[in-house]
Each structure stands twice: as structure tokens, then as C-alpha cells.
Amino acid sequence: MKTIKILCIALSAIFFTSCSKSKTAQATIVKYAIEPMNIYFTEIAYIDNNGNEVVNTNPSDKDSVVSFSIRTKPFNAKLVARCNNVSTATVAYTMVIFVNGQPKQFKQLDIPPQAIEADSIMFTVQ
């Protein structure tokens, strides 16, 4: 009988220890994307994993996707794009905020010819 009590206590300790380990903060992946990227973008800005605004005033194709992990929530994700469409055609693009691979916020935009426009999207990660 004493062996059964010790075994029950040991199993309980293992169970509660494993449960408490599973409550550790899991990293959440935030990704910003602009598709398609083009030469008319004059600025791309976003909030990074430290909550700071990062501004890129000379964006290129490699800047169309930014991804990082966060551990602190809530996190206020924000993506801003400025476009100077000096062409004679409309420029269409989509801005997306992904959380753990799932699109959470997006906006499709059309910039008319010879127009300068900026727009943004935001999402709070809980």
C-alpha cells in the first residue's frame, strides 16, 4: 500500500511539472508583406518586435516581406506604405499582416496614375 501511495505522489508530481512547463510563453510569428513590390514605393514603415517604428525610405524587393517573433502581448502590429506613382497606369498592391502564418489584416489598394498616396493597416496580437 505504501508503494502505491509513493507511486501516486511521484506520478502526480510528474504530471503537474509537465503541465506547468507547457504554460511558458510561446513565440508568435508576425509577418508584414506587400505584394507585388514595385519601384514606385518611396517608404515602408512598420512596428518591429521591440515596439519601435522602423522606416525604410529606399525600399527594394527584399523589403516586401518582414518577419520576426514576439513574446510580449498584446502587440500592436502596423504596416505603412507610401507610393509615388509617376507612371501612366494604376499601381495595384496588397498589404498584409500575418500572425503565425494566418492573414489577420489586409488591404488592397489602387494608386491612380501621377498620384502620391500613403496607407496603413494595423492589428493587435492578443
Buried (B, 14 or more C-beta within 10 A) or exposed (E): EEEEEEEEEEEEEEEEEEEEEEEEEEEBEBBBBBEEBBEBBBBBBBBBBEEEEEEBEEBEEEBBBBEBEBEEEEBEBBBBBBBBBEEEEEBEBBBBBBBEEEEBBBBEBEBEEEBEBBBEBEBEBE
